[in-house]
Amino acid sequence: MKYILVTGGVISGVGKGVIASSFGTILKCSNIHVTSIKIDPYINIDAGTFSPYEHGEVYVLDDGGEVDLDLGNYERFLDITLHRDNNITTGKIYQHVISKERRGDFLGKTVQVVPHITDAIQEWVEKVANQPVTEDGTKPQVCIVELGGTIGDIEGMPFVEAFRQFQFRVKKENFVCAHVSMVPQVLCIHDLPSIYRVPILMQSQGILEFFNDRLQLNIPMPPPRKFMYKWKDLAERADTLCKDVTIALVGKYTKLEDSYASVTKALQHAALAAGLRLKIKYIEAANLEDVTRSADPVSYHEAWQQFCKSDGVIVPGGFGKRGVDGKIEACKWCRETKKPFLGICLGLQTAVIEFSRNVLNLTGANTTEIDPDAEHAIVIDMPEYNPGMMGSTMRLGKRTTVFAYDN
């Protein structure tokens, strides 16, 4: 197994995720099987209980794992299916080590960051790196590990020490570190029209030749004439779209666009496939409500103007009562005007509520998530729902849904 560790310095959000994904794209185009791991040094077990304002959207994997949105980049760039263990957090590592200590696995020894935590990190990485992430079950050849945060953060120091040891554990020819910084070194990645141009620019500067030599991958050189031609075609199409399509996204966390990263990426991919240039209008759901018309008429009318001018509407998920009435109003307008509409999670619930109230005349219709004592509970808690816990209580991931109905 070969490992590429991607770290960042100076500031967070410098682009480690896109760089790591681009490394994987170039290697995959060279017929190298790639997997990836994202490390988040926070103490939370997973991203499931975060507000979207903390780290952006919570990305949901096929196995129901609630993880950092960078894993969405990896899946989209590399066309792989990752698992919940591909996202490592400080909380997961400490929970794992403490569980072993409680069982007596350490035979009475004092449990310390070095060696017990650092060993657990290395063992976790080695185990996950060897898990297949493609449908054919092929074992990966290269694992790209992104260490979140910036070098020097106290939260990340156990992971830095773990990888300092790890390079000797796996030997030099199997390990390379790529540090993403604002200061151009080795490679210079300047601003580009789209993120799809990043792998192409990196390849033009010789990154494949560097990895081939440094990790002894034995990739035939030079690359064939049509190397990455599909990716270049994708980037070219993304930069030359002319006809616009405007989609209104009616949400509760619109002040941070990353709160809906997967939704917007899916829209971008769909628009690209249809040959359209996507424009997304982020509309705060509460601004569509009658209460806002009295309290802030300017925001109310601006929101409805943008909403009505859109070509289609998406109402995504969310939690809590705030903005629900605005989402219901959006669903009603789309139903009555036959505007293309997609409701996701809470967005679908509000569509069902709106239809029940205004078409079926069930005035008190609601979801028990919003009103546990609703007169007509048309959406109810799942049987496996645990009201005593906040994390990992939703039915998530890829699964077969069975629809039952009574004639």
C-alpha positions as CSV (number, residue, x, y, z in Angstrom):
1,M,0.0,0.0,0.0
2,K,1.2,3.5,-0.9
3,Y,0.2,6.5,1.1
4,I,-0.1,10.2,0.3
5,L,-0.6,12.5,3.3
6,V,-2.0,15.9,2.6
7,T,-1.6,18.6,5.2
8,G,-2.3,22.3,5.3
9,G,-0.6,25.3,6.8
10,V,-1.2,29.0,7.6
11,I,-5.0,29.0,7.3
12,S,-7.8,26.4,7.0
13,G,-9.8,26.2,3.9
14,V,-6.7,26.5,1.7
15,G,-7.8,23.7,-0.6
16,K,-6.5,20.5,0.8
17,G,-9.7,18.6,-0.2
18,V,-9.5,19.6,-3.9
19,I,-5.8,19.0,-4.0
20,A,-6.2,15.5,-2.5
21,S,-9.1,14.7,-4.9
22,S,-7.0,15.9,-7.8
23,F,-4.1,13.6,-6.8
24,G,-6.6,10.7,-6.8
25,T,-8.1,11.7,-10.2
26,I,-4.7,11.8,-11.9
27,L,-3.7,8.4,-10.4
28,K,-7.0,6.9,-11.3
29,C,-6.6,8.0,-14.9
30,S,-3.3,6.0,-14.8
31,N,-5.2,2.9,-13.8
32,I,-4.1,3.1,-10.2
33,H,-6.8,2.0,-7.7
34,V,-7.2,4.8,-5.1
35,T,-9.0,5.2,-1.8
36,S,-9.0,8.1,0.6
37,I,-9.3,8.9,4.3
38,K,-10.2,12.3,5.9
39,I,-9.0,13.1,9.4
40,D,-10.9,15.7,11.5
41,P,-9.1,16.4,14.8
42,Y,-12.3,17.5,16.6
43,I,-13.5,15.5,19.6
44,N,-17.0,14.9,18.2
45,I,-17.6,11.2,17.2
46,D,-18.9,12.3,13.8
47,A,-20.4,15.3,12.0
48,G,-24.0,14.3,12.6
49,T,-24.7,16.8,15.4
50,F,-23.0,19.8,13.9
51,S,-24.9,22.9,12.9
52,P,-24.2,23.5,9.2
53,Y,-22.6,26.9,10.2
54,E,-19.8,25.0,12.0
55,H,-18.3,23.0,9.1
56,G,-20.8,23.2,6.3
57,E,-23.0,20.4,5.2
58,V,-22.9,17.0,6.8
59,Y,-22.2,14.5,4.0
60,V,-24.0,11.1,4.3
61,L,-22.4,8.0,2.9
62,D,-24.1,4.9,1.6
63,D,-23.6,3.1,4.9
64,G,-25.3,6.0,6.7
65,G,-22.1,7.5,8.1
66,E,-22.4,11.2,8.7
67,V,-19.0,12.7,7.7
68,D,-17.1,15.8,6.6
69,L,-18.2,17.2,3.3
70,D,-14.6,16.6,1.9
71,L,-15.6,12.9,1.6
72,G,-18.2,14.0,-0.9
73,N,-15.4,15.6,-3.0
74,Y,-13.5,12.3,-3.0
75,E,-16.6,10.2,-4.0
76,R,-17.5,12.6,-6.8
77,F,-13.9,13.0,-8.2
78,L,-12.9,9.4,-7.9
79,D,-16.3,7.6,-8.4
80,I,-15.8,5.5,-5.3
81,T,-18.0,4.5,-2.4
82,L,-16.4,5.3,1.0
83,H,-17.4,4.0,4.4
84,R,-17.9,5.7,7.8
85,D,-14.5,4.5,8.9
86,N,-12.9,6.5,6.1
87,N,-13.6,9.6,8.3
88,I,-11.4,9.5,11.4
89,T,-12.0,11.9,14.3
90,T,-10.2,12.4,17.6
91,G,-13.5,11.3,19.2
92,K,-13.5,8.0,17.4
93,I,-9.9,7.3,18.2
94,Y,-10.2,8.1,21.9
95,Q,-13.5,6.1,22.1
96,H,-11.8,3.1,20.5
97,V,-8.8,3.3,22.9
98,I,-10.9,3.9,26.0
99,S,-13.1,0.9,25.1
100,K,-10.0,-1.2,24.9
101,E,-8.8,0.1,28.3
102,R,-12.1,-0.7,29.9
103,R,-11.9,-4.2,28.7
104,G,-8.4,-4.6,30.1
105,D,-6.7,-5.0,26.8
106,F,-3.7,-2.9,27.9
107,L,-3.0,-5.3,30.9
108,G,-2.9,-2.6,33.5
109,K,-0.5,-0.3,31.7
110,T,-0.8,3.5,31.8
111,V,-2.7,4.5,28.7
112,Q,-1.0,7.5,27.0
113,V,-1.1,9.6,23.8
114,V,2.2,8.0,22.8
115,P,2.2,5.2,22.1
116,H,-1.4,4.1,22.5
117,I,-3.3,6.9,20.7
118,T,-0.7,7.2,18.0
119,D,-0.6,3.4,17.5
120,A,-4.4,3.3,17.2
121,I,-4.3,6.0,14.5
122,Q,-1.7,4.1,12.5
123,E,-3.6,0.8,12.8
124,W,-6.9,2.5,11.8
125,V,-5.3,4.0,8.7
126,E,-3.7,0.7,7.6
127,K,-7.0,-1.2,8.1
128,V,-9.2,1.3,6.3
129,A,-6.7,1.8,3.4
130,N,-7.0,-1.8,2.5
131,Q,-10.8,-1.8,2.3
132,P,-12.2,-1.9,-1.3
133,V,-14.2,1.2,-2.3
134,T,-15.3,0.1,-5.8
135,E,-18.1,-2.2,-7.0
136,D,-15.6,-4.8,-8.3
137,G,-14.1,-5.2,-4.9
138,T,-10.5,-4.4,-6.0
139,K,-8.1,-3.7,-3.2
140,P,-6.7,-0.1,-3.5
141,Q,-3.1,0.6,-4.3
142,V,-2.8,4.1,-3.1
143,C,-4.5,5.7,0.0
144,I,-4.7,9.5,0.1
145,V,-5.0,10.8,3.7
146,E,-6.1,14.4,4.3
147,L,-5.3,15.7,7.8
148,G,-7.9,18.4,8.6
149,G,-7.0,21.8,10.2
150,T,-3.6,23.3,10.0
151,I,-0.2,22.1,11.1
152,G,0.4,23.5,14.5
153,D,-3.1,23.1,15.8
154,I,-2.9,21.5,19.2
155,E,-5.9,19.2,18.3
156,G,-4.0,17.7,15.4
157,M,-0.6,17.1,17.1
158,P,-1.3,13.4,18.0
159,F,-2.0,12.8,14.3
160,V,1.1,14.6,13.2
161,E,3.2,12.4,15.6
162,A,1.4,9.3,14.4
163,F,2.3,10.0,10.8
164,R,5.9,10.9,11.7
165,Q,6.1,7.4,13.1
166,F,4.1,5.9,10.2
167,Q,6.6,7.0,7.5
168,F,9.2,4.6,9.1
169,R,6.6,1.9,9.6
170,V,5.7,1.7,5.9
171,K,9.1,2.7,4.5
172,K,10.1,5.8,2.4
173,E,9.1,4.4,-1.0
174,N,5.5,3.9,0.2
175,F,4.9,7.3,1.8
176,V,4.9,10.9,0.6
177,C,3.6,14.1,2.3
178,A,2.1,16.9,0.3
179,H,1.8,20.2,2.2
180,V,-0.7,22.7,0.9
181,S,0.3,26.3,1.6
182,M,-0.3,29.8,0.4
183,V,3.4,30.0,-0.6
184,P,3.9,28.3,-4.0
185,Q,6.4,25.4,-3.7
186,V,7.0,22.6,-6.2
187,L,3.7,23.0,-7.8
188,C,1.9,26.3,-8.2
189,I,-1.9,26.1,-8.4
190,H,-3.3,29.5,-9.4
191,D,-7.0,30.5,-9.6
192,L,-8.9,28.6,-12.3
193,P,-12.3,28.9,-13.9
194,S,-13.5,25.7,-12.2
195,I,-12.2,23.0,-9.8
196,Y,-12.3,20.6,-12.8
197,R,-9.3,22.4,-14.2
198,V,-7.1,21.7,-11.1
199,P,-6.1,18.1,-12.0
200,I,-5.3,19.2,-15.6
201,L,-3.0,22.0,-14.3
202,M,-1.3,19.7,-11.8
203,Q,-0.7,17.1,-14.5
204,S,0.8,19.8,-16.8
205,Q,3.3,20.6,-14.1
206,G,4.5,17.0,-13.8
207,I,2.8,15.7,-10.7
208,L,2.3,12.2,-12.2
209,E,6.0,11.9,-13.0
210,F,6.8,13.0,-9.4
211,F,4.5,10.4,-7.8
212,N,5.6,7.7,-10.2
213,D,9.2,8.2,-9.2
214,R,8.7,9.0,-5.5
215,L,6.3,6.1,-4.8
216,Q,7.7,3.7,-7.4
217,L,4.3,3.1,-9.0
218,N,5.8,1.8,-12.3
219,I,3.3,3.7,-14.5
220,P,4.4,3.7,-18.1
221,M,5.9,7.0,-19.2
222,P,5.3,9.2,-21.0
223,P,1.4,9.2,-20.6
224,P,-0.5,8.2,-23.7
225,R,-1.7,11.0,-26.1
226,K,-5.3,10.8,-24.9
227,F,-4.4,10.8,-21.2
228,M,-7.2,12.3,-19.2
229,Y,-9.1,13.4,-22.3
230,K,-12.5,12.6,-20.7
231,W,-11.6,14.9,-17.8
232,K,-10.3,17.6,-20.1
233,D,-13.6,17.4,-22.1
234,L,-15.6,17.7,-18.8
235,A,-13.6,20.8,-17.8
236,E,-14.0,22.3,-21.3
237,R,-17.8,21.8,-21.3
238,A,-18.1,23.3,-17.8
239,D,-16.3,26.5,-19.0
240,T,-18.3,26.9,-22.2
241,L,-21.9,26.6,-21.1
242,C,-24.1,29.3,-22.5
243,K,-27.8,28.7,-21.7
244,D,-28.8,29.5,-18.1
245,V,-31.1,27.6,-15.7
246,T,-32.1,29.2,-12.3
247,I,-32.9,27.0,-9.4
248,A,-34.3,28.4,-6.1
249,L,-33.0,26.7,-3.0
250,V,-35.4,27.4,-0.1
251,G,-33.5,26.6,3.1
252,K,-32.8,27.5,6.7
253,Y,-29.0,27.8,6.6
254,T,-28.6,29.9,3.5
255,K,-26.1,32.3,5.0
256,L,-23.5,29.6,4.5
257,E,-23.7,28.1,1.1
258,D,-21.6,25.0,2.1
259,S,-24.6,24.0,4.3
260,Y,-26.1,22.6,1.1
261,A,-22.9,21.5,-0.7
262,S,-24.1,18.0,-1.9
263,V,-27.4,19.5,-3.2
264,T,-25.5,22.2,-5.1
265,K,-23.0,19.7,-6.5
266,A,-25.8,17.4,-7.6
267,L,-27.4,20.4,-9.3
268,Q,-24.2,21.4,-11.0
269,H,-23.6,17.8,-12.3
270,A,-27.2,17.6,-13.6
271,A,-26.9,21.0,-15.3
272,L,-23.6,20.1,-16.9
273,A,-25.1,16.9,-18.2
274,A,-28.0,18.9,-19.7
275,G,-25.7,21.5,-21.2
276,L,-26.9,24.3,-18.9
277,R,-25.2,26.9,-16.9
278,L,-26.5,26.7,-13.3
279,K,-27.5,29.7,-11.2
280,I,-28.7,29.0,-7.7
281,K,-30.7,31.5,-5.7
282,Y,-30.4,30.8,-2.0
283,I,-33.7,31.9,-0.4
284,E,-34.1,32.0,3.4
285,A,-37.3,30.0,4.1
286,A,-38.5,32.4,6.9
287,N,-38.5,35.3,4.4
288,L,-41.4,33.7,2.5
289,E,-43.6,33.7,5.6
290,D,-46.4,36.2,6.4
291,V,-44.7,37.1,9.6
292,T,-41.8,38.5,7.6
293,R,-44.2,40.5,5.4
294,S,-45.1,42.5,8.5
295,A,-41.7,42.6,10.2
296,D,-39.4,43.0,7.2
297,P,-41.5,43.7,4.0
298,V,-38.3,44.4,1.9
299,S,-36.8,40.9,2.6
300,Y,-40.3,39.3,2.1
301,H,-40.9,40.8,-1.4
302,E,-37.3,40.3,-2.5
303,A,-37.5,36.6,-1.5
304,W,-40.7,36.0,-3.3
305,Q,-39.5,37.9,-6.4
306,Q,-36.4,35.7,-6.7
307,F,-38.5,32.6,-5.9
308,C,-41.1,33.2,-8.6
309,K,-38.5,34.0,-11.3
310,S,-36.7,30.7,-10.9
311,D,-37.0,27.8,-13.3
312,G,-37.3,25.2,-10.6
313,V,-37.3,24.8,-6.8
314,I,-35.5,22.6,-4.3
315,V,-36.5,22.5,-0.7
316,P,-33.8,20.7,1.2
317,G,-33.6,19.2,4.7
318,G,-33.3,20.9,8.0
319,F,-34.2,20.7,11.7
320,G,-36.4,22.6,14.1
321,K,-39.6,24.7,13.5
322,R,-37.9,27.9,12.2
323,G,-38.7,28.4,8.5
324,V,-41.1,25.5,8.2
325,D,-44.1,27.7,7.3
326,G,-42.0,29.3,4.6
327,K,-41.1,25.9,3.1
328,I,-44.8,25.0,3.2
329,E,-45.7,28.2,1.3
330,A,-43.0,27.4,-1.3
331,C,-44.4,23.9,-1.8
332,K,-47.9,25.3,-2.2
333,W,-46.8,27.8,-4.8
334,C,-45.0,25.1,-6.8
335,R,-48.0,22.8,-6.7
336,E,-50.4,25.5,-7.8
337,T,-48.2,26.9,-10.6
338,K,-46.8,23.5,-11.7
339,K,-43.3,24.7,-11.1
340,P,-40.7,21.9,-11.1
341,F,-40.1,20.9,-7.5
342,L,-38.0,18.6,-5.4
343,G,-38.4,18.1,-1.7
344,I,-35.6,16.5,0.2
345,C,-36.0,15.2,3.8
346,L,-37.8,18.0,5.7
347,G,-38.5,19.5,2.3
348,L,-40.5,16.4,1.3
349,Q,-42.3,16.5,4.7
350,T,-43.4,20.1,4.1
351,A,-44.7,19.1,0.7
352,V,-46.8,16.3,2.2
353,I,-48.1,18.7,4.9
354,E,-49.1,21.3,2.4
355,F,-50.9,18.7,0.2
356,S,-52.7,17.3,3.3
357,R,-53.9,20.7,4.5
358,N,-54.8,22.4,1.2
359,V,-55.9,19.4,-1.0
360,L,-57.1,16.8,1.5
361,N,-58.5,19.5,3.9
362,L,-56.8,18.0,6.9
363,T,-56.4,21.4,8.6
364,G,-54.3,20.1,11.6
365,A,-51.9,18.0,9.4
366,N,-48.3,18.1,10.6
367,T,-45.2,16.1,11.2
368,T,-44.6,14.8,14.7
369,E,-41.1,16.2,14.5
370,I,-42.7,19.7,14.6
371,D,-45.9,19.0,16.5
372,P,-45.9,15.8,18.6
373,D,-49.6,16.4,19.3
374,A,-50.7,17.1,15.7
375,E,-54.4,16.5,15.0
376,H,-53.4,14.7,11.8
377,A,-49.9,13.2,12.2
378,I,-49.2,12.5,8.5
379,V,-45.4,12.1,9.1
380,I,-44.4,10.1,12.2
381,D,-41.2,9.1,14.0
382,M,-39.4,6.0,12.7
383,P,-39.7,2.8,14.8
384,E,-36.0,2.8,15.5
385,Y,-35.8,6.5,16.5
386,N,-34.2,7.1,19.9
387,P,-35.5,10.4,21.4
388,G,-32.8,10.2,24.1
389,M,-29.9,10.6,21.6
390,M,-29.0,13.3,19.1
391,G,-26.5,11.5,17.0
392,S,-26.9,8.5,14.6
393,T,-30.7,8.4,15.1
394,M,-31.9,9.0,11.5
395,R,-32.4,6.3,8.8
396,L,-29.5,7.3,6.5
397,G,-27.5,5.8,3.7
398,K,-28.3,3.7,0.7
399,R,-31.1,1.3,1.3
400,T,-34.2,-0.3,-0.4
401,T,-37.5,1.5,0.5
402,V,-40.6,-0.6,0.5
403,F,-43.9,1.3,-0.2
404,A,-47.0,-0.4,1.4
405,Y,-50.5,0.8,0.6
406,D,-54.0,-0.3,1.3
407,N,-56.7,-0.3,-1.3
